[in-house]
Amino acid sequence: MTTREEASALVLRMQECFNTRQFDQAADLFTPDFANHSLGATGFDAGRAAWREVVAQFPDMRVVADDILVDGDKVAIRSSVEGVAAADGDTQPPMLIEIFRIDNGRLAEAWGITEAPTLASDRSPTTATGSRARRSTGG
């Protein structure tokens, strides 16, 4: 069983791989049959492709963990998104909320949603695991 500290370190390592664009190094963090429910895809390759797509659109994008909650084999992480220009008048940065299931110390499943203001480019970022962002109309 994965400890709280190990679970937190795992999701932080995933974010570090995204933020430093070391996508290939993240592959070992995921199980071979990793299920990304937001993308409707299985395996890390789909997430890696989504990461590459999002950084092509938002080259300065970084995700920063604000809260990490661990309960059994699940980890929930709320993250701020930096480096994504919001449209004029928007002051709140996009926020990611992701839930992961951990199996044998690796990420096995993910669900995610993004609460994002209108972006200057009128495109929404994807979550750290590659799911397409959804704009929220309020909170």
C-alpha positions as CSV (number, residue, x, y, z in Angstrom):
1,M,0.0,0.0,0.0
2,T,1.2,3.5,-0.8
3,T,1.6,5.9,2.1
4,R,0.3,9.5,2.1
5,E,3.8,10.8,1.6
6,E,4.5,8.5,-1.3
7,A,1.1,9.4,-2.9
8,S,1.8,13.1,-2.6
9,A,5.3,12.7,-3.9
10,L,4.0,10.7,-6.9
11,V,1.6,13.4,-8.1
12,L,4.2,16.1,-7.4
13,R,6.7,14.2,-9.5
14,M,4.1,14.0,-12.3
15,Q,3.7,17.8,-12.2
16,E,7.5,18.3,-12.2
17,C,7.8,16.2,-15.3
18,F,5.1,18.3,-17.0
19,N,6.5,21.6,-15.8
20,T,10.1,20.7,-16.9
21,R,8.8,19.1,-20.2
22,Q,10.4,15.8,-19.3
23,F,7.4,13.9,-20.6
24,D,9.3,10.6,-21.3
25,Q,10.5,10.4,-17.7
26,A,6.9,10.5,-16.5
27,A,6.1,7.2,-18.2
28,D,7.4,5.2,-15.2
29,L,4.9,7.0,-12.9
30,F,1.9,5.3,-14.7
31,T,0.7,1.7,-14.9
32,P,0.8,0.2,-18.4
33,D,-3.0,0.1,-18.5
34,F,-3.4,3.6,-17.0
35,A,-7.0,4.8,-17.7
36,N,-7.5,8.5,-18.3
37,H,-11.2,8.8,-18.0
38,S,-11.3,12.5,-19.1
39,L,-9.5,11.6,-22.4
40,G,-11.3,8.3,-22.8
41,A,-8.0,6.7,-23.4
42,T,-5.8,4.0,-21.9
43,G,-2.0,4.1,-21.6
44,F,0.4,6.9,-21.0
45,D,1.0,7.6,-24.7
46,A,-2.3,9.4,-25.0
47,G,-1.6,11.6,-22.1
48,R,2.0,12.3,-23.3
49,A,0.5,13.4,-26.7
50,A,-2.0,15.7,-25.0
51,W,0.8,17.2,-22.8
52,R,2.8,18.0,-26.0
53,E,-0.2,19.5,-27.6
54,V,-1.0,21.8,-24.7
55,V,2.6,23.0,-24.3
56,A,2.6,23.8,-28.0
57,Q,-0.4,26.1,-27.4
58,F,0.8,27.4,-24.0
59,P,4.6,27.2,-23.9
60,D,4.9,28.9,-20.6
61,M,2.2,26.8,-18.8
62,R,3.0,25.4,-15.4
63,V,0.9,23.6,-12.9
64,V,1.4,24.3,-9.2
65,A,-0.2,22.1,-6.5
66,D,-2.3,24.1,-4.0
67,D,-3.9,21.1,-2.1
68,I,-3.2,17.4,-2.1
69,L,-5.7,15.1,-0.3
70,V,-5.0,11.4,0.1
71,D,-7.6,8.8,1.0
72,G,-6.6,5.1,0.7
73,D,-5.6,4.5,-2.9
74,K,-7.0,7.9,-4.2
75,V,-5.2,11.2,-4.4
76,A,-7.0,14.5,-5.2
77,I,-5.0,17.5,-6.2
78,R,-6.1,21.1,-6.8
79,S,-3.6,23.0,-8.8
80,S,-3.2,26.5,-10.1
81,V,-2.2,27.0,-13.7
82,E,0.5,29.6,-14.4
83,G,1.7,31.0,-17.7
84,V,-1.7,31.0,-19.5
85,A,-2.8,34.5,-20.4
86,A,-6.4,35.2,-19.4
87,A,-8.6,37.6,-21.4
88,D,-8.8,41.2,-20.3
89,G,-10.7,41.6,-17.0
90,D,-10.2,38.0,-15.8
91,T,-8.1,38.0,-12.7
92,Q,-8.4,34.4,-11.5
93,P,-6.0,31.9,-13.0
94,P,-7.3,28.5,-14.3
95,M,-7.5,25.8,-11.7
96,L,-7.2,22.0,-12.2
97,I,-8.9,19.4,-10.0
98,E,-7.7,15.9,-10.6
99,I,-8.3,12.6,-8.8
100,F,-5.9,9.7,-9.3
101,R,-6.1,6.1,-8.2
102,I,-2.8,4.6,-7.3
103,D,-1.9,0.9,-7.8
104,N,1.5,-0.5,-6.5
105,G,3.0,3.0,-6.3
106,R,2.0,4.1,-9.8
107,L,-0.9,6.2,-11.2
108,A,-3.5,3.7,-12.5
109,E,-6.6,6.0,-13.2
110,A,-7.3,9.7,-13.5
111,W,-10.3,11.9,-13.6
112,G,-10.0,15.7,-14.1
113,I,-11.8,19.0,-14.6
114,T,-10.5,22.5,-15.1
115,E,-12.2,25.6,-13.9
116,A,-10.9,28.2,-16.3
117,P,-11.7,31.8,-17.0
118,T,-12.0,32.9,-20.7
119,L,-8.5,32.7,-22.0
120,A,-6.9,35.4,-24.2
121,S,-6.4,32.8,-27.0
122,D,-9.9,31.5,-26.5
123,R,-8.4,28.0,-25.9
124,S,-8.6,26.1,-22.7
125,P,-5.6,24.3,-21.3
126,T,-5.6,20.6,-20.5
127,T,-5.2,19.0,-17.1
128,A,-1.8,17.6,-16.1
129,T,-2.8,14.2,-17.4
130,G,-4.0,15.7,-20.6
131,S,-7.8,15.9,-20.3
132,R,-9.3,18.9,-22.1
133,A,-10.2,21.8,-19.9
134,R,-13.8,22.8,-19.3
135,R,-14.8,26.3,-18.5
136,S,-16.8,26.9,-15.4
137,T,-19.5,29.4,-15.3
138,G,-19.3,30.0,-11.6
139,G,-18.2,28.4,-8.4
